[in-house]
Amino acid sequence: MITAIVLIKTSVDRIPEIAESIASLDSVSEVFSVTGTYDLIAMVRVRQHEDLAEMIPGRISKIPGVEATDTHVAFRTYSQHDLEAAFAIGLDS
């Protein structure tokens, strides 16, 4: 699974509607409304790199109100949740 972090600039008067539209897309797992240079951050998970081309410029960027995107592809994923689950293997609670 390939994870991309997509930083999104939007029309500020439509952030909630745009976030909901992005969150409704199949490969989008979360959308965060954030402070700073960007308005939204979307987590996109796909099976192949080619799917990123379909998802980000092909779908996210075409949502009305999306002004720009900046995509970062993750090399590895580190998660506290995953570490806790690994250490809990074989333990009865």
HELIX and SHEET records of a PDB file:
HELIX    1   1 VAL A   12  ARG A   14  5                                   3    
HELIX    2   2 ILE A   15  ALA A   23  1                                   9    
HELIX    3   3 HIS A   49  MET A   55  1                                   7    
HELIX    4   4 ILE A   56  ILE A   60  3                                   5    
HELIX    5   5 GLN A   80  PHE A   87  1                                   8    
SHEET    1   A 4 VAL A  28  SER A  33  0                                        
SHEET    2   A 4 LEU A  40  VAL A  46 -1                                        
SHEET    3   A 4 ILE A   2  THR A  10 -1                                        
SHEET    4   A 4 VAL A  66  VAL A  73 -1                                        
END                                                                             
